[in-house]
Amino acid sequence: MFLMVKRQCEAEWSKLASLRSTWANLSLAVLVGITASLVMCAEAVISREVLGGGIRQWEPIQVAHWIRMMTCTLFSLWAVGSVTGEYRVGTMPLSYRACQRPGLLLGAKWLVTGAIAAVLSGVTVAISIAVDKVAFPSVTESWSFGSSDVVHLMWSLPAYSFLVCGMGVGAGALFRTASASVGILLLWQFVLEPFSVVLPNGGKAFAFLPFSNGSVFIGEETQFPLPIEGWHMAGVLFAVWVVALCAGGWYRVVKRYA
């Protein structure tokens, strides 16, 4: 079984590495995250020193928020493309029709895209913190790579990236087309979840939704009580959503090619 997984992962990486879009998407994701952190620190400096207001110190989690919203989201959309590209006749072989184990195929896609996204997320966080400390020392004076907040971000953001890639793989398999999968993921994260809080009892529902728990998992604060307090359980609940979406995608593939 291990050899099968290894060979499938190698095949997936070979396909992804041969695409120019892979390198463009990954480079863009890292650059966007670093740029966002610089922009937010610059805004804090302007508010404090030019306008005479604003916060005195910028917290690492405030930078991580934008890395999560931009870099990690781009990774999830890249994972969607790794699945939906298989459906386009002539672009890639129709692996789902030829593969007798679609679960192995989808799992390999998740492992490959998730591992790459996790490594690059860690690199993005490290570079962002280092660059921000050099460029804007007045609002990042308290930052340290040895602090508990930064250490938590250095592993939780890569773990979050790995999970959202699983969400992208599951969505791609479930909805089959890139437009539908990308549209639903973006609408869910940036529209449905934020606006759910204005509905009756929306705050209670918000506490169970995937991206709200994902944000708590990396250390962000929430105004709504979670079902079980703590970033540990928030991460577990987020992972449950990801596994459920992947299971739905696997079932769709099996039913289509049964």
Backbone hydrogen bonds, N-H to C=O, Kabsch-Sander energy under -0.5 kcal/mol:
donor,donor_aa,acceptor,acceptor_aa,energy
5,V,1,M,-2.4
6,K,2,F,-2.6
7,R,3,L,-2.6
8,Q,4,M,-2.4
9,C,5,V,-2.6
10,E,6,K,-2.3
11,A,7,R,-2.2
12,E,8,Q,-2.5
13,W,9,C,-2.5
14,S,10,E,-2.2
15,K,11,A,-2.0
16,L,12,E,-2.5
17,A,13,W,-3.1
18,S,14,S,-1.1
19,L,16,L,-1.5
22,T,19,L,-0.7
23,W,19,L,-0.9
24,A,20,R,-2.1
25,N,21,S,-2.9
26,L,22,T,-2.4
27,S,23,W,-2.1
28,L,24,A,-2.4
29,A,25,N,-2.3
30,V,26,L,-1.9
31,L,27,S,-2.5
32,V,28,L,-2.7
33,G,29,A,-1.8
34,I,30,V,-2.2
35,T,31,L,-2.6
36,A,32,V,-2.6
37,S,33,G,-1.9
38,L,34,I,-1.9
39,V,35,T,-2.6
40,M,36,A,-2.3
41,C,37,S,-2.0
42,A,38,L,-2.5
43,E,39,V,-2.3
44,A,40,M,-1.8
45,V,41,C,-2.2
46,I,42,A,-2.5
47,S,43,E,-2.3
48,R,44,A,-1.8
49,E,45,V,-3.1
50,V,45,V,-0.6
50,V,46,I,-1.4
51,L,46,I,-2.4
53,G,47,S,-3.3
58,W,139,V,-2.9
62,Q,59,E,-1.2
63,V,59,E,-0.9
63,V,60,P,-0.6
64,A,60,P,-2.4
65,H,61,I,-1.8
66,W,62,Q,-0.8
66,W,63,V,-0.5
67,I,63,V,-1.6
68,R,64,A,-2.7
69,M,65,H,-2.3
70,M,66,W,-1.9
71,T,67,I,-0.7
72,C,67,I,-1.9
73,T,68,R,-0.6
74,L,70,M,-2.3
75,F,71,T,-1.9
76,S,72,C,-1.9
77,L,73,T,-2.0
78,W,74,L,-2.0
79,A,75,F,-2.1
80,V,76,S,-1.7
81,G,77,L,-1.8
82,S,78,W,-1.4
83,V,79,A,-0.8
83,V,80,V,-1.2
84,T,80,V,-2.7
85,G,81,G,-1.8
86,E,83,V,-1.6
87,Y,84,T,-1.2
88,R,85,G,-0.8
89,V,87,Y,-0.9
90,G,92,M,-0.5
91,T,88,R,-1.8
92,M,88,R,-1.2
95,S,93,P,-2.5
97,R,94,L,-0.6
98,A,94,L,-1.5
99,C,95,S,-2.8
104,L,101,R,-0.6
105,L,101,R,-1.7
106,L,102,P,-2.8
107,G,103,G,-2.5
108,A,104,L,-2.3
109,K,105,L,-1.9
110,W,106,L,-2.3
111,L,107,G,-2.7
112,V,108,A,-2.7
113,T,109,K,-2.4
114,G,110,W,-2.7
115,A,111,L,-2.3
116,I,112,V,-2.1
117,A,113,T,-2.5
118,A,114,G,-2.5
119,V,115,A,-2.2
120,L,116,I,-2.4
121,S,117,A,-2.3
122,G,118,A,-2.1
123,V,119,V,-2.1
124,T,120,L,-2.5
125,V,121,S,-2.5
126,A,122,G,-2.3
127,I,123,V,-2.7
128,S,124,T,-2.5
129,I,125,V,-2.5
130,A,126,A,-2.3
131,V,127,I,-3.0
132,D,128,S,-2.6
133,K,129,I,-2.1
134,V,130,A,-1.5
135,A,131,V,-3.0
136,F,132,D,-2.8
139,V,136,F,-1.1
140,T,136,F,-0.7
141,E,137,P,-0.5
143,W,140,T,-1.5
147,S,144,S,-1.5
151,V,147,S,-2.4
152,H,148,S,-2.3
153,L,149,D,-2.0
154,M,150,V,-2.3
155,W,151,V,-0.9
155,W,152,H,-0.7
156,S,152,H,-2.8
157,L,153,L,-1.8
159,A,155,W,-1.8
160,Y,156,S,-2.6
161,S,157,L,-2.6
162,F,158,P,-2.3
163,L,159,A,-2.0
164,V,160,Y,-2.6
165,C,161,S,-1.8
166,G,162,F,-1.3
167,M,163,L,-1.8
168,G,164,V,-2.2
169,V,165,C,-2.5
170,G,166,G,-2.5
171,A,167,M,-2.5
172,G,168,G,-2.4
173,A,169,V,-2.2
174,L,170,G,-2.2
175,F,171,A,-2.7
176,R,172,G,-1.6
177,T,175,F,-1.2
181,S,177,T,-2.3
182,V,178,A,-3.0
183,G,179,S,-2.2
184,I,180,A,-2.4
185,L,181,S,-2.3
186,L,182,V,-2.5
187,L,183,G,-2.6
188,W,184,I,-2.6
189,Q,185,L,-2.2
190,F,186,L,-2.7
191,V,187,L,-1.9
192,L,187,L,-2.9
193,E,188,W,-2.2
195,F,191,V,-2.2
196,S,192,L,-1.0
196,S,193,E,-0.7
197,V,193,E,-0.5
197,V,194,P,-0.7
198,V,195,F,-1.2
199,L,196,S,-1.2
202,G,199,L,-2.7
205,A,201,N,-1.6
206,F,202,G,-2.8
207,A,203,G,-1.2
208,F,205,A,-1.7
209,L,205,A,-0.5
209,L,206,F,-1.1
213,N,209,L,-1.6
214,G,210,P,-2.3
215,S,211,F,-2.1
216,V,212,S,-1.6
217,F,213,N,-2.1
218,I,214,G,-1.3
219,G,216,V,-1.0
220,E,215,S,-2.3
234,A,230,G,-1.5
235,G,231,W,-2.2
236,V,232,H,-1.7
237,L,233,M,-2.7
238,F,234,A,-2.2
239,A,235,G,-2.3
240,V,236,V,-2.1
241,W,237,L,-1.8
242,V,238,F,-1.9
243,V,239,A,-2.7
244,A,240,V,-2.4
245,L,241,W,-2.2
246,C,242,V,-2.4
247,A,243,V,-2.5
248,G,244,A,-2.1
249,G,245,L,-2.2
250,W,246,C,-2.6
251,Y,247,A,-2.4
252,R,248,G,-2.0
253,V,249,G,-2.1
254,V,250,W,-2.6
255,K,251,Y,-2.5
256,R,252,R,-1.9
257,Y,253,V,-2.1
258,A,254,V,-0.5
